[in-house]
Amino acid sequence: MKLEKVIRDVPDFPKPGILFKDITPVLLDVAAYRAAVTGLEKLLEGTGVDVFAAIESRGFLFAGPLGLAMGKGVALLRKEGKLPADTFAASYELEYGRATLEVHRDAFAAGQRVVIVDDLLATGGTAKAAAELVRTAGGTVAGFLFLVELEFLDGRARLAQDGPVFSLVRFGGAA
């Protein structure tokens, strides 16, 4: 299945000049959603994975099914103040300010191989903060996994020193 044909372009969202890649049609189409999860799982063949770290919120939509399919746990990387137990935090820059991700302090056993999952790789800022959290909590970054990559924003280069980057659908050129 050609997932790039299912992903919807939304012009001028969230602001003028941005062409937003909307994955909600993938989630609404059972065959497309299944193809996405299966495709993501295949990308990880040969990668030792002990646990997935899902970035809020759309990373949850892919890490959960992957964890079930592969028999692995899923740790949640959430926005500040959303996790109930003791956490580690990492802040990062956005084009419009700063944001903070948190993870439970007991999310990873020492040395566990963690694959960080999100729906889309743009500039890599959120995933870079996620990698920092994984290491702070005792895990080892085994890689990054994305449904969509916007190649023209070069987020892959920002993450390359932290681990391999896997993406199922890539959009090149300025959007």
Secondary structure, 3 states (H helix, E strand, C coil): CCHHHHCEEEECCCCCCCEEEECHHHHHCHHHHHHHHHHHHHHCCCCCCCEEEEECCHHHHHHHHHHHHHCCEEEEEEECCCCCCCEEEEEEEECCEEEEEEEECCCCCCCCEEEEEEEEECCCHHHHHHHHHHHHCCCEEEEEEEEEEEHHHCHHHHHCCCCCEEEEEEECCCC
